[in-house]
Protein backbone atom coordinates (compact mmCIF):
# COMPACT_ATOMS: atom_id res chain seq x y z
CA UNK A 1 0.00 0.00 0.00
CA UNK A 2 1.27 3.45 -0.93
CA UNK A 3 1.07 6.12 1.76
CA UNK A 4 1.72 9.86 1.63
CA UNK A 5 2.86 12.07 4.48
CA UNK A 6 0.63 15.13 5.03
CA UNK A 7 0.45 17.82 7.71
CA UNK A 8 -2.63 17.61 9.91
CA UNK A 9 -3.78 19.61 12.94
CA UNK A 10 -1.85 18.62 16.04
CA UNK A 11 -4.15 16.53 18.23
CA UNK A 12 -1.84 16.78 21.24
CA UNK A 13 -1.72 20.54 21.76
CA UNK A 14 -5.27 21.28 20.50
CA UNK A 15 -4.09 24.47 18.75
CA UNK A 16 -2.26 25.84 21.78
CA UNK A 17 1.23 25.39 20.25
CA UNK A 18 3.05 26.67 23.37
CA UNK A 19 2.55 25.55 26.97
CA UNK A 20 3.40 27.37 30.18
CA UNK A 21 6.67 26.06 31.62
CA UNK A 22 7.70 28.29 34.51
CA UNK A 23 8.08 31.88 35.72
CA UNK A 24 11.44 33.61 35.54
CA UNK A 25 12.82 36.94 36.74
CA UNK A 26 14.43 39.48 34.41
CA UNK A 27 17.33 41.83 35.21
CA UNK A 28 14.93 44.44 36.64
CA UNK A 29 13.37 41.95 39.05
CA UNK A 30 10.11 41.64 37.06
CA UNK A 31 8.62 38.16 36.71
CA UNK A 32 7.57 36.81 33.35
CA UNK A 33 6.24 33.52 32.04
CA UNK A 34 8.36 31.06 30.05
CA UNK A 35 6.72 28.76 27.51
CA UNK A 36 7.81 25.60 25.71
CA UNK A 37 6.58 24.55 22.26
CA UNK A 38 4.39 21.49 21.84
CA UNK A 39 6.61 18.41 21.69
CA UNK A 40 4.65 17.00 18.71
CA UNK A 41 3.96 20.06 16.53
CA UNK A 42 6.99 22.09 17.73
CA UNK A 43 4.85 25.23 17.93
CA UNK A 44 3.45 24.92 14.40
CA UNK A 45 -0.06 23.59 15.24
CA UNK A 46 0.70 20.70 12.83
CA UNK A 47 1.77 17.07 13.02
CA UNK A 48 2.82 14.65 10.32
CA UNK A 49 0.23 12.04 9.38
CA UNK A 50 0.55 9.13 6.94
CA UNK A 51 -2.54 8.54 4.78
CA UNK A 52 -3.41 6.10 2.01
CA UNK A 53 -4.26 7.22 -1.51
CA UNK A 54 -8.00 6.85 -0.94
CA UNK A 55 -7.94 9.17 2.09
CA UNK A 56 -5.69 11.59 0.17
CA UNK A 57 -8.24 11.62 -2.66
CA UNK A 58 -11.01 12.39 -0.14
CA UNK A 59 -8.97 15.23 1.38
CA UNK A 60 -8.17 16.71 -2.03
CA UNK A 61 -11.79 16.44 -3.10
CA UNK A 62 -13.00 18.26 0.01
CA UNK A 63 -10.30 20.93 -0.38
CA UNK A 64 -11.49 21.81 -3.87
CA UNK A 65 -15.19 21.15 -3.09
CA UNK A 66 -15.49 18.17 -5.43
CA UNK A 67 -17.43 15.03 -4.62
CA UNK A 68 -15.00 12.28 -3.46
CA UNK A 69 -16.63 9.86 -5.95
CA UNK A 70 -15.38 12.00 -8.84
CA UNK A 71 -11.81 11.84 -7.51
CA UNK A 72 -12.15 8.06 -7.00
CA UNK A 73 -13.41 7.68 -10.58
CA UNK A 74 -10.47 9.69 -11.94
CA UNK A 75 -8.01 7.63 -9.91
CA UNK A 76 -9.77 4.24 -10.16
CA UNK A 77 -6.73 2.59 -11.74
CA UNK A 78 -4.42 3.82 -8.96
CA UNK A 79 -6.70 3.22 -5.94
CA UNK A 80 -7.85 -0.34 -5.27
CA UNK A 81 -11.59 -0.52 -4.67
CA UNK A 82 -12.52 -1.57 -1.14
CA UNK A 83 -16.10 -2.59 -2.02
SVG drawing of the C-alpha trace seen along z (x, -y; Angstrom):
<svg xmlns="http://www.w3.org/2000/svg" viewBox="-20 -47 40 52">
<polyline fill="none" stroke="black" stroke-width="0.4" points="0.0,0.0 1.3,-3.5 1.1,-6.1 1.7,-9.9 2.9,-12.1 0.6,-15.1 0.5,-17.8 -2.6,-17.6 -3.8,-19.6 -1.9,-18.6 -4.2,-16.5 -1.8,-16.8 -1.7,-20.5 -5.3,-21.3 -4.1,-24.5 -2.3,-25.8 1.2,-25.4 3.0,-26.7 2.6,-25.5 3.4,-27.4 6.7,-26.1 7.7,-28.3 8.1,-31.9 11.4,-33.6 12.8,-36.9 14.4,-39.5 17.3,-41.8 14.9,-44.4 13.4,-41.9 10.1,-41.6 8.6,-38.2 7.6,-36.8 6.2,-33.5 8.4,-31.1 6.7,-28.8 7.8,-25.6 6.6,-24.5 4.4,-21.5 6.6,-18.4 4.6,-17.0 4.0,-20.1 7.0,-22.1 4.8,-25.2 3.5,-24.9 -0.1,-23.6 0.7,-20.7 1.8,-17.1 2.8,-14.6 0.2,-12.0 0.5,-9.1 -2.5,-8.5 -3.4,-6.1 -4.3,-7.2 -8.0,-6.8 -7.9,-9.2 -5.7,-11.6 -8.2,-11.6 -11.0,-12.4 -9.0,-15.2 -8.2,-16.7 -11.8,-16.4 -13.0,-18.3 -10.3,-20.9 -11.5,-21.8 -15.2,-21.1 -15.5,-18.2 -17.4,-15.0 -15.0,-12.3 -16.6,-9.9 -15.4,-12.0 -11.8,-11.8 -12.1,-8.1 -13.4,-7.7 -10.5,-9.7 -8.0,-7.6 -9.8,-4.2 -6.7,-2.6 -4.4,-3.8 -6.7,-3.2 -7.8,0.3 -11.6,0.5 -12.5,1.6 -16.1,2.6"/>
</svg>
